[in-house]
Every structure is written in structure tokens, then in C-alpha cells.
Amino acid sequence: MQKHILLVDSDAASQNRISQVLRQSNYQVSVACSCDESLNMVNDLKPDCIIFDVDLEGTSGTIMYSRLRRHSQTRDIPAIVCTDVGPRPVCFGTGVPVLNKNCSGETLLGAVSAAVAC
């Protein structure tokens, strides 16, 4: 069965590049541009993984992640940070990969594959 990824990023170029890499590897991808949009989508979509940027329009990805972890319906969804904000922008815990937006498709797919395998 095709795994569903929710990509949360307000940068259109990053959305396009990451979505293309994922779709070419047979992942279903939904895109949100903001924290609020992603939180509205996540319960309906029930994604297998969420990839998000820390630097979002409005509320930050850090706050979005915190909100997801507080709710029993979303706390176990694997997450991957994909950002340009420093080498490790925030400590999300050891189980949350932090990738640079310019990482290779291979690196991105490796992190997603590991996340959805759990």
C-alpha cells in the first residue's frame, strides 16, 4: 500500500522539489503551507509521516510539532524536520531526523523509509 506523507513547508520551490522526489518513489504526498493548515489536515489525512520546516509562515514548525505530540491521535506519527535553519535548529529528541533542505534525494528517501517502517 502506498504510504502517505504530509509535507509542511511555506516555500514553493522546496515543496516542489521534495514532493517530486517522494512521488517518484511512489509516496502519496499532501502539502500544507502553514502550521494551522497542517493541523487541520492531519486528522483527516492520517499521514504515515510528516515532513516539516521549522520556518513556517505564522506559527513555527516547532510549535506545530509540539501540538502534534500533545494529542493522542497524532503523537505517534513519525516526523522529519527538513529545514535551512542551522545544523540542528531545535532539539526535537533523538528520534526526529533533522535534514537540510538541500540534502540529496537519497538522504531524504532514506529518512522517510526509516520513519514509515516503524
Helices and strands as residue ranges (DSSP letters): E 4-8, H 12-24, E 28-32, H 35-45, E 49-52, H 61-70, E 79-83, E 98-100, H 105-117
